Every structure is written in C-alpha cells, then in structure tokens.
Amino acid sequence: MMLSALTLAASLTLIPTKADVNWIGVSVPNPDVIWLSGSNSHIARSSDAGETWEYFQPATQNLQFRDIEALDANHAYALSIGNNGDSRIYYTSNGGRNWQLRYRAGGNQFLNCMALSATNEAWVYGDTVENRWNMVRSVDGRNWLTASNMVDTQPLSDEGGLAASGGCLRHNNGIWAIGTANGNTARLLVKRNFGIRFKAIDTPLPAGPSAGIASVWPFSEKHILLAGGSLNHADAKPRLVEYKDDQFTALIEPPLSGALYSLTVRNDGSILVTNPTGAALLNSSRDAWQTLAEANIWNSACSTNSCYLVGKDGYLAKVTFTE
C-alpha cells in the first residue's frame, strides 16, 4: 500500500518516565500541558510539552487510574477502576499538589470510563449492576449522583464496558457517546447535551465476554467513530467502524493484531489507534495506514501538531507532525 505524504511526515520521540508504572490515561488540554494516569496510584503532569514531569499519588492504596480528564494545567479529574470501592474519582485544582476524593463507588460498582464537557458536566460509565445501568453524573464537578435510568432501553445481560483506555465514553461537539461491551451485542449509546436519555443503537462490532467497543469519537449525533474488538479472539472483525446517518461502515483494518484499545481523531481528520501491539495512523483520506510504533500502547491523545502515546512499563512517546 502506498504511503501518503502525511504518513511520511510523522516522527516519534521516546520520553523517559517511571518504568514501574503502566500509563493508561492521557489528557492534553493544550499543547504545553500533558497529564498521565496509571498503575500504582500514579499521576504525572508536564507543563512544558513533556520536557519535565511531576509525579503524584492521590491515594495510599494501589489504585489503577485508567482515565484522566484535564481542563488545564491546574484542574483535572482522575478515575480509578476496580470493585470493593476501588472505583473512585479524584480532583485537583492546584496542578496535582492536593487531591480531593469526589466520588467512591459501592462495593459492587465497577466504573470504566469518564468524560467532561467544557461546562464541567461529567458522566461516568460502569458495568451494569443487577440488570440496571450503572452510571454516575455530575452537573458541576462537585456533586456526583448515580444514574440507572438514563438509557432508553434496559441493559443486556452482562452488558458493561472495556476499561482499556478510558475511551468508552467521550463528549465532543455537544454529544455524549458511550460504547458498551460484554453483552451479546456491542451497542452505541448517544445523547445530546440537553437530551434526557441515551439512545441505544446496535453495532456490528464483535460482542460477547471481553468484547465490544473500547473507544468512541462523536462528531455529531449521526456521525460517530467506534473502535474495539475481542480480547479473546484477535481475528474478530470489524474493529474500526464509522456510524453515519444510521449506517455502519467498516474502515480499512489497521496493521495491529487484536482488539483496538484507543481511538483519537486529529484536527486534520486522520485517525490514530493503539493496542498492546502498537500504534497506527490512518490518513485523512482513509486509504493508507502508517505504523507509528510496535510497543505495548494503551492510549493516545493529541494537541495541534503532536500526539502522545502511553503504555506499559512507563512507555511514553511524542509523535510530531510537520505537514
């Protein structure tokens, strides 16, 4: 397959960090500020585009921070996952120096992913509990309430989410979108900013235990990208699908093996996907992939002319674009 001019314009630079941390969450609120979250209760922040880093541990317990959502250099929310109260939301307003516990889930609650709007509204999506939807919502970032009736249909048996990258819930362009997993159908949940309930839509992505949608990217209520697959069956397809005007179209398969963990769309329309076999970029014309890395990469986030890849054993890389 011939590479486009765009694919030849990407360069990757490794950035050293703590090798004993698996980075999973990444948020880039502006080109200078990068936040990371991961294992061993670790969170990191850079305010100089990755040149230097500060490290924080909001909790003394060994939590897994799978998702971090930053508003700027000072304000950020971090989501840890797990049962028995390990699913928690922490907040900082002073660049990570101090953290406040804003929400702690009950013993049987497992939260997967979180998203924020520009107005500080937040939604958190978790695995279903006793055949009821398991969501948490805050209108202001301070008060957090559980929500079990915010979808227009009942959950499927065992329906939940994939906490691979924190990308199964995203807010963009006034749209909230969620990708489900583990049920007998992988479903897309969509709601407008002022909508009352999420609409559930069946998708063609692989379904069943440890299978479904790991990451979503809404452009509008009728135009959303979905990435995922099956953690148990590496050859299950399709893994990258475009939902547009009530139709699903499978995009060309990326040169990575297994389920896709994260999905990021750059300003030029090119698509970045990652998983434990690497990272790849689909050009804006959507006819050619470029392999960017072959490391164990769980997530990505982009600013204007660069993207950051995070993964296992302290992996952090900056991809710079010169087009």
BELNOR-V246154 format. One record per backbone hydrogen bond with DSSP energy under -0.5 kcal/mol. NH is the residue of the N-H (numbers start at 1). CO is the residue of the C=O. Records with the same first field share a line. If there is no record, write none. Layout:
NH->CO, CO
This chain:
8->4
9->6
10->7
11->320
13->318
15->316
21->18
23->21, 311
24->37
25->37, 65
27->35
30->33
33->30
34->46
35->27
36->44
37->25
38->42
39->22
41->63
42->39
43->56
44->36
45->54
46->34
49->32
51->48
54->45
56->43
63->61
64->81
65->38, 63
66->64, 79
67->79
69->77
71->75
72->75
76->92
77->69
78->90
79->67
80->78, 88
81->64
84->107
85->106
86->83
87->82
88->80, 86
89->103
90->78
91->100
92->76
95->74
97->94
100->91
102->89, 100
103->89
105->87
109->106
112->125
113->125
114->166
115->123
117->121
120->117
122->138
123->115
124->136
125->113
126->134
127->110
128->159
129->132
132->129
133->148
134->126
135->133, 147
136->124
137->145
138->122
144->142
145->137
147->135
152->198
159->156
160->181
162->213
163->161
169->166
170->177
172->175
175->172
176->191
177->170
178->189
179->168
180->187
181->160
182->208, 211
186->205
187->185
188->201
189->178
190->199
191->176
193->174
195->192
198->150
199->190
201->188
203->186
206->238
208->183
211->208
212->229
213->180
214->212, 227
215->227
216->167
217->225
219->223
220->223
223->220
224->243
225->217
226->241
227->215
228->239
229->212
231->210
236->233
241->226
242->249
243->224, 241
244->242, 247
245->222
247->244
249->242
251->240
256->254
258->234
259->230
260->228
261->274
262->274
264->272
266->264, 270
269->266
271->282
272->264
273->280
274->262
275->278
278->275
279->293
280->273
281->290
282->271
283->281, 288
286->283
290->281
292->279, 290
293->279
297->275, 295
298->310
299->310
301->308
303->306
307->319
308->301
309->317
310->299
311->315
312->296
314->21
315->312
317->309
318->13
319->307, 317
320->11, 318
321->305
322->9
